Amino acid sequence: MIFNKPHLFVSGYYQAYAFLFACPILIIVLLLCIFIQFQVHHFDMVALCCILIIFLLYATYKRVNKMYLIAYWKSGLVIYDCKGNQLVQIPSSYLKNATSKTNKLIIPYHNETWIIEKNKNDNLKEVEKMLFYFKNDF
């Protein structure tokens, strides 16, 4: 019995870390703006900066939670969330029914549809490499 080493890639990795690196800098700038606007009694700008800080924290949280580890090999595909929980294991026979669109890969599996977003700044090469891998298998 020969075990094939799985191919791995993380979808959403670069986008999540861009948010993680930019968020503290933007929050510091907004806190400085809050301090200055508070001193000149522009409370509407203080409120706006507070709302922007909350939005940045929420957007960063959502983006980090959209990171997925995708492992694939001859037998199929496994998707894990950012906490390491296995979300789905899709046999390779279902992958031949996958539809590749411009910005996403749609995989129908039982009564569910799994979508892997393709992003040229994040995972486009890895998704295309995976599609090429399975295309050569069938």
C-alpha angles and dihedrals in degrees: 000000000000119000114211115216109239123241113233137197136160117232115210094018100125095041092050094049092046087058092045093053097041098042098070092048092049092046091052090051091048092048089052089050090050091052093049095043091047091055093053091044098245094144093166089063090046089055091047092051091049090052090050091051091052090047092050092050091048094047091049092049092050094046093050090050090053092067112114131184110220120195122184137176138154094295098050150285133299125196122201126187124231091273093055097255114144108240101181143346112210120193115231091245089071092051093069087066091055118122118217115207129176096273105014147039113223117203118186111208121173106309094337135080119216117202124197110194115224115214123176090214094050124021110351095115093047094049092048090048089052092049090049090049093055094039090059091049096060 
